[in-house]
Amino acid sequence: MNSGGKDNTDLACAFGTLEMLRQSPKDVSVERVVEVLRALPSHYRDTESEVEMQGTKGAPDWLGYEMRLWELSELIRAYLRSKRGMRGRCGVLDSVAEIASDTEYGKGRQNFVLLLSQYGGEEYSDVLGGLLDDTEVRGHAVKGLTKLKALGYVGKIESILSDSKVAWVKAAARKYLRNARQ
C-alpha cells in the first residue's frame, strides 16, 4: 500500500477514535488517544487554514485548525478526567506536550498547555518553562507554572511582567511572583 493510503487509513482511524472520545471517553485506550494526538493536529493545520473566528477589540483572529485543536484539547480534557489514575508522565500527556511545544499549531496550543499543569503535574514544568518565550502561549504557561508552584522561573516571569502588553498575562505574572515571594 502506498503511503497516501496508509495516511488515509490512519486518518480514518483517528476520526473514528475522535467520535469514540465524544461518546464515551473512558472506553478509549491510551494507544488510540496517542494515535489521535499524532495524526489530527497536522491534518487540521494542513487542511483548515482559513480564518474561522474574527478577533475583537484587538484580539487576533483564530484560524480553523486552531479552533479544531481547541476542540480536540477539550476532548482530551474529558478523557483525562475520566481516567483518574492517569496523572503525571504518560503517553497521552507526552503527546500533549509535543503539541504544546510545536509553534506551527499557533494559538490552538493554549488549552494543551493548561492540560499539562492540570493533569501532568510537576513532571511537565520544564515544558511549561520552555514556553515562556512563546507569545502565543506564554500566559497559559505562567498560569500552569503558578498552579504547579514551580518557582524556578522568577527571572523570566519578571521579564514577562515588564514586557507584556496583555492585561491578563501581566495579572498571571503578578500572581506567580506574589506566590514565589511568599
PETAPE-V431438 format. One record per residue. N is the residue number from 1. RES is the residue in three letters. D_CENTER is the distance of its C-alpha to the mean C-alpha in Angstrom with 2 decimals. Layout:
# PETAPE-V431438
N|RES|D_CENTER  N|RES|D_CENTER
This chain:
# PETAPE-V431438
1|MET|33.43  2|ASN|31.96  3|SER|28.37  4|GLY|27.88  5|GLY|29.03  6|LYS|26.76  7|ASP|23.74  8|ASN|24.93  9|THR|25.41  10|ASP|21.94  11|LEU|20.50  12|ALA|22.96  13|CYS|21.94  14|ALA|18.21  15|PHE|19.16  16|GLY|21.53  17|THR|18.97  18|LEU|16.72  19|GLU|19.86  20|MET|20.45  21|LEU|17.05  22|ARG|18.21  23|GLN|21.64  24|SER|21.42  25|PRO|18.15  26|LYS|20.15  27|ASP|22.30  28|VAL|19.80  29|SER|20.00  30|VAL|17.38  31|GLU|18.61  32|ARG|18.15  33|VAL|14.51  34|VAL|13.92  35|GLU|16.05  36|VAL|14.04  37|LEU|10.78  38|ARG|13.20  39|ALA|15.19  40|LEU|13.54  41|PRO|10.96  42|SER|13.96  43|HIS|16.32  44|TYR|14.64  45|ARG|14.58  46|ASP|18.17  47|THR|19.52  48|GLU|18.05  49|SER|18.36  50|GLU|20.52  51|VAL|19.88  52|GLU|19.01  53|MET|18.94  54|GLN|21.06  55|GLY|19.98  56|THR|22.56  57|LYS|24.20  58|GLY|22.79  59|ALA|19.15  60|PRO|17.90  61|ASP|18.03  62|TRP|15.17  63|LEU|15.73  64|GLY|15.88  65|TYR|13.22  66|GLU|10.67  67|MET|12.02  68|ARG|11.95  69|LEU|8.26  70|TRP|7.94  71|GLU|10.74  72|LEU|9.45  73|SER|6.53  74|GLU|9.64  75|LEU|11.71  76|ILE|9.75  77|ARG|10.11  78|ALA|13.74  79|TYR|14.17  80|LEU|13.24  81|ARG|15.40  82|SER|18.16  83|LYS|18.12  84|ARG|19.19  85|GLY|20.16  86|MET|16.83  87|ARG|15.63  88|GLY|15.28  89|ARG|15.03  90|CYS|15.09  91|GLY|14.48  92|VAL|11.70  93|LEU|9.64  94|ASP|10.96  95|SER|9.62  96|VAL|6.01  97|ALA|7.03  98|GLU|8.72  99|ILE|6.25  100|ALA|4.44  101|SER|8.22  102|ASP|9.64  103|THR|10.96  104|GLU|12.43  105|TYR|9.48  106|GLY|10.13  107|LYS|8.97  108|GLY|7.12  109|ARG|4.00  110|GLN|4.90  111|ASN|4.26  112|PHE|1.34  113|VAL|3.80  114|LEU|6.16  115|LEU|6.21  116|LEU|7.31  117|SER|10.04  118|GLN|10.94  119|TYR|11.56  120|GLY|11.49  121|GLY|13.83  122|GLU|15.67  123|GLU|15.35  124|TYR|12.02  125|SER|13.49  126|ASP|14.49  127|VAL|11.05  128|LEU|10.28  129|GLY|13.81  130|GLY|13.42  131|LEU|10.99  132|LEU|13.76  133|ASP|15.53  134|ASP|12.88  135|THR|14.00  136|GLU|11.20  137|VAL|8.75  138|ARG|11.63  139|GLY|12.36  140|HIS|9.12  141|ALA|9.79  142|VAL|13.35  143|LYS|12.76  144|GLY|11.03  145|LEU|13.95  146|THR|16.35  147|LYS|15.45  148|LEU|15.93  149|LYS|19.06  150|ALA|18.32  151|LEU|21.27  152|GLY|21.39  153|TYR|19.79  154|VAL|22.50  155|GLY|23.74  156|LYS|20.54  157|ILE|19.73  158|GLU|23.37  159|SER|22.94  160|ILE|19.99  161|LEU|22.25  162|SER|25.11  163|ASP|23.44  164|SER|20.88  165|LYS|22.40  166|VAL|19.71  167|ALA|21.17  168|TRP|18.22  169|VAL|16.77  170|LYS|20.33  171|ALA|20.61  172|ALA|17.55  173|ALA|19.15  174|ARG|22.49  175|LYS|21.30  176|TYR|19.86  177|LEU|23.17  178|ARG|25.28  179|ASN|23.87  180|ALA|24.26  181|ARG|27.86  182|GLN|28.97
